[in-house]
């Protein structure tokens, strides 16, 4: 399912605009969202998952226009969201946690159990279905969060910093899960970890100055490096290109 942003504006009262005439289209697959602190990534995600109302411009989830109340209501059935920070009821089992999420998203009570088992299978946690969530590792908890967002089978999945705070092995497992999810849905991953984007995403968008200043592939971003730019031995070509892009935006009048 396609996500389309057309002239999207947003500002909090008493502050300058956070998003300014933002245009971007997300296609099926895994897309990364990068940007410096304060760029508006959290605001953009909140608009996409309907936590904030669209006040200027248009945002479409498929054919649903999120600038309308009806559009936001209908779009929620097609959306899954894993925030950067979330809590799990420690006494509930993994299966019951995900089944409850399915019920919250509108599934019939009789469908919630089977839906939970399917979601757990998709994140490779079927073997832990009867475990209490308080016994899980950080990486396992993150995958339970993803399963909960998947239980109602959304066509669009939004993940905010899905590997933050995880050790290298846990990050690897979460990346493997997310990569598989992008095979049949639109997945947006917001992260500060360029390594996540490099391993996960076929395309990337860079948010800076209230706009998407770049959208494309890694090679296309790397091509923005000027030939005269000296490379640091401590960063990749992709990191250098990203850093140069942010510098250019900051230099713009």
Helices and strands as residue ranges (DSSP letters): E 3-11, E 17-26, E 29-34, H 41-48, E 56-61, E 64-65, H 69-75, G 76-78, E 79-82, H 94-104, H 109-122, G 126-128, G 133-135, H 138-150, E 156-160, H 168-181, E 186-190, H 194-200, E 203-208, E 211-216, H 218-222, H 237-251
